[in-house]
Amino acid sequence: MSIEVKNLFKYYGEQAAVRDVSFSVKKGEIVAFLGPNGAGKSTTMKIMTGFIPASEGEVYICGKKVDIDGLETRQIIGYLPENNPLYTDMYVREYLEFVGRIYKIKNLKARVSEMITAVGLDVEQHKKIGMLSKGYRQRVGLAQAIIHDPEVLILDEPTTGLDPNQLVEIRELIRNIGKEKTVLLSTHIMQEVEAICDRVIIISKGQIVADDKASALQQEIEHQTVYVEFDTQVSKAQLAKIPGVQQVEALEAGWLLGTSATEDLRKEVAKYAQQQGWLVLAMRIEQKTLEEVFKELTK
């Protein structure tokens, strides 16, 4: 495993910010680490990167224990923190060369040029960081996180402040990085998760409440909604008689029928419609969005 987090706790005085968090990430996986503000995401990421110590538990990066092999693990981790601290008085290229010298990168100027092109900083590379927009500063932060070609990339809100075009470019960059490396990223943008992530880990109040593929999480929530249209006018009272139906909502063209049963509600709807002599014009299961799943798991 590239990342192994085992029984992690972090206390601030009497308060537990992280409570018994455990998960692992394989090489080549892009995993979303989601949670409401204050859920413990950033704290967990800071512990994983060695920026703050855990109160209890262990973190291994590529087999190395973070709190023991600190210098070695930092060589194989690329980290973009939430607030993206940068030296605003330095020029873009100057700053990346400075970071590269810390990592003792060979052929430094060529590597810096490669990173500038990769994150789309060509036009801005001769400016001071303090003169850049928030989106371009974020690109500088991403460039410094990957300049040393790390095995594991930990990104805390990597697309904050990017416009729609920049979002597409950075997502594609992260997706390409994830083909060979391990990426753990935190974000509040659910479309981003669906677009690039293989798996979703959700943390709430310091504890893991879900860990699975997004599609699986959307199906696991015990509530099924079926959209149906008929060729004739029907009433809410009639539809409420269908076995298993617990909620009925009228829409402009059809109906939404809800149930908490695990059986496929469409069978009962089709059977009942046939008994009533109704023709079904359209029927489909309405899958929950990832945002709805997130709200249900963290409310």
N, C-alpha and C positions, 0 to 999 in steps of 0.2 A: 504493500500500500504506500502511496505517496504521502498521504496524510492519515494519521491515526490520533484521535482525541479520545482519551479514556477517563471517564468519571471526573470531569473537570468542575471545580468549584472556585468561585471568586467572591470573597466577602469584603465589604467596605463597612467596617465597624460591625454592627449587628445585622446589617442588611446583606442578603445574598444576591449579587447581580447575576451570577451564573450558578446553576444548581444541577450537579450530576449530569453534565453534558457529555455524550459519547457519540462519535460517528467516525466513519472512515471514507476516504476518497481514493479511487484508483487512478493510475496514470492514464492520461488521455480523456478523463472525464471533465466536463464543465458543470459545476454544481452551484445552484443558487442557494444562498444562505439568507432566508427571509425572516422578517419579524417586525412588529411595531417599534416605534421609537422607544428606547429604554428597555427593550426585551433582552439585551445582552449580546447582540450581534458584534458590535465594535469591540466590546470587552473581550469576547472570545477570540476575535481576530488579532487583537493586540497581544494576547497570551500566546497564540500560535506563532506569532512572528518574534516573540521574545522581548517585546517592548515593555510588558508588565509581567510580573510573576503570578502564577496561579496560587490560590490558597491551598488547594488539594488537586490531585489528579496529574495526568501525564499527557504530553503532546510529543508525537514523533513525526518528523518530516524526513521522508525517504530513509527511514530506519534510524535516524539520529534524534536523540532526546534534546528538545529545545533548551531546557534549563541547564543542561550539562554541556552540550556541544554547541553553545550559542553562536560562536564565530563561524563554525562550519555550516550551521543551518542557515545563517543569514546569507551565506554565499549562494545557497541554492533556492532562496525565496526571493521573489519579487513582490514588493508590497506598495500598494497605493492607499494611504490612509484616507479617512473620510474628509478631513479638512485640508488635505493636499498641501502640506507646508513646503514652500519654495523660497529660494533666495531671490527676492523680487528685484534687487539691484544688479543682478547678473544677467548677461545676455543668454538667450536660449542655448546656443551652441557652447558658450563658455560654461554654463551650468552642467550640461550633459557631459562635457569633457571632464569637469570636476568630479562628477559622480563616477565616471568611468575610471578615473585615476584611483579612486578609493578601492574599486574592485580589481585594479591592476589589469585592465583589459588591454590585450595586444591589438595592434593596428587600430588604435583608439579613434583617430579622425575618420577612418572609413566606417567604423561601427557607429559613430555618432551620426554620420551622414545617412547611413542605412536606417537608423531609428527615426530621424527627422522625416524621411520620406515615408516610412511605414505608418506613422501617426498623422501625417498630413501637415507638417510644420514648415514645409519648404519656404512659403511666402513670409513666414514670421520669424525665421531662424536668426535674423540679424537684429531683432528687437530685444529690449530688456523685458524680462518676465513681467515686471510691474506694469508694462504698457499693454499687455495682452488681455483679451477678453477672458471671461471665466471659462468658456469652452476651450480656448487655446491653452490656458493654464492647465486644464485637465489633461490635455494631450501631452504637455510637458511632463506631468506627473506620471502618466502611463509610460512614456518613453524612458524615464529614469527607473521605472519598475522592471522593465524588460531588457535594459541595455546590457546586463551581464549574462543574458541568456539563462535565466533561472529554470530549475526543474518544476517549481511550484509557484504559481502566481496567485496572490491574495489581493483582491480588489474590493475596496469599500466604497460603494457608490461611484463606479468608474465613469458613468455617462452623465453625471450632474452638470447642468449648464450647457449641454450640447444641443445644437439645433437639429431638426429632423435629418438633414443630409449628413451631418457629422455623426449622428447616432448610427446610421446605416454603415458608415465607414468603420467606426470603432467596433461595432458588433461583429462585422466581418473579420476585423483584425483579431478580436478575442476568439472567434470561432476557429480561425486558422491556427492560432497559438495552441488552442485546446486539442488539436489533432495529435500533437506530440507531447504536450505537457499537461500538468494538472492545474485546473483553474477553479478557485472558489471565489464567488463574487456575491456581494450584498447589493441589493437594489430595491427600490419601491416601484419600479416600472414592470408590471406583470407581462406586458407584451415582449419585453426584453427577455424575460425568463422563458417564455414560450418559443421565442425565436432562436435562442442559442444554447439553452441549458439542457443537459441530459437528465438531470435529477434536481429535486427540490428538497431542501431541509428547512423546516419552519420552527423557529424558536419563539416562545411566548413566556413572559415572566421568568426568564432565566432557564427554562426547560425546553427540550426538544419535544414538539407535539406532532411532528410528521416528518417522514423521510422516505420519499418514493419518487417515481416519475410523475411529472405534472398530470399526464393523462390518467394515471392510476388514482391519484388523489382526487381528481374531478369525478371519478366513478365511485370512490369509496364512501363519500359522504352519503349518509342514509336518507336520501330524499330524491325521488324521481319525478320529473316533470315531463308530461307528454303534451305536445301541441297537436290539435286535431281540428279539421274542418269537415262539415257535412254539407250535403246538397239541399238541406232543408233547415228551416228554423227549429231550434231546440231550446229548451229552457235550462236554467241553472239547476232547478230542482230535479229535472229528468237526469242530468249528468251526474248529480250527487248520488243517484241510486246505483251507479255502476259499482260492482264489488271492488273494494280496494281504494276507491277515490275518496280522498280526504279534503281536498281543496279544489274549488272550481273558480276560475277567473275568466271573464269575458274579454275578448280582444275585438278589434275592428272586423277581422275576417274569420276568426275562429275562436278556440277555447284553449286555456291551459289547465290541465288536470294534474293535481299533485298527489303523491302517495309516499309513505315511508316504508312500504312493503318492498321486499327484495325481488319479487316476481315482476316480470315485464308487464307493465300496465296495458300495453297496446293490445295484448291478447283479449283482455276483458273488454276493452273499448270496442274492438272489432266484433266480438261476440254479441255484445249488447246492441250495437248498431244494427247488426243483422236481424236480431230479434224484433227490433222496432221498425225495420224496413227502411233504415237510413243508409244512404250511400256515403262512404267515407271518401272525401276528395283529397285529403292530405293528412298524414300523421307521421310524427317523428318525436324521438326523445330529445328534449332540450338539455344539453349537457351544461353543468354549472361552469361558469368562468373560473379561472384561477383566482381572480380577485374575490369572488364569492366564497370559494373554498378557504382562502386566507382569512377572510372576515369571520367565517364560522369557527375556524380553529383557534383564533386569537382573541375572540370577543370576551 
